Amino acid sequence: QTPEQELRALSQRVGWHADNGRQESFEMGRQGMERAFSLGLPEAAFGFLNAVAWQLATAGQAEAAMQCIDRHRAWALTQPAATQADFYIMVAGVQMFSDQLLPAISTGEDAIALVRSAGKPDRALPIFSNIGLARWWRGEFDAAKAVLLEAQVLRDRMHGRGSSLYIDLYLGAVLRVLGEFQAAIDLLAVVHRQFEHEA
């Protein structure tokens, strides 16, 4: 294997470990990223970014997470729309986790525009969900409802109901706050049944 192939394999392993909450993946990811940078392989370095930045953010080190992200900014923003979208998704995730809700909404909207231009609307679903959540947390209930309904329509068209259930969960909560109690009960009952089915 070439060094680049080794780093790509390692980044996939680090991502899997991070997704499953294994803390040792942070140091593995940090070392892999630094090695990729030292070899002049920015794309390989970018492959480690999500796991490393996210673990910094969840450890309460949002500033360090953003510094890590900013090291990739110049390269990422010269890449195709799909890569730029991935970059902005990471930025928005860190902003959300550190309660920077307005910047997270703005960054998420930029990411949605990019995934649409890249012809990958499925990548927009988690972004819509996070924007809806951020607007809910900000008390912008009508705006949250509109975003989550748009996400629901997109999800149902691409995958059918039963996937991306957090969209329905957040929407049900927003409907409850808006006083649309029967709609909230009906939607959350569907979510509950689906979670039980998957358990």
Secondary structure, DSSP 8 states (H G I E B T S, - for coil): --HHHHHHHHHHHHHHHHHTT-THHHHHHHHHHHHHHHTT-HHHHHHHHHHHHHHHHHTT-HHHHHHHHHHHHHHHTTS-HHHHHHHHHHHHHHHHHTT-HHHHHHHHHHHHHHHHHTT-GGGHHHHHHHHHHHHHHTT-HHHHHHHHHHHHHHHHHHT-TTSSHHHHHHHHHHHHHTT-HHHHHHHHHHHHHHHHHH-
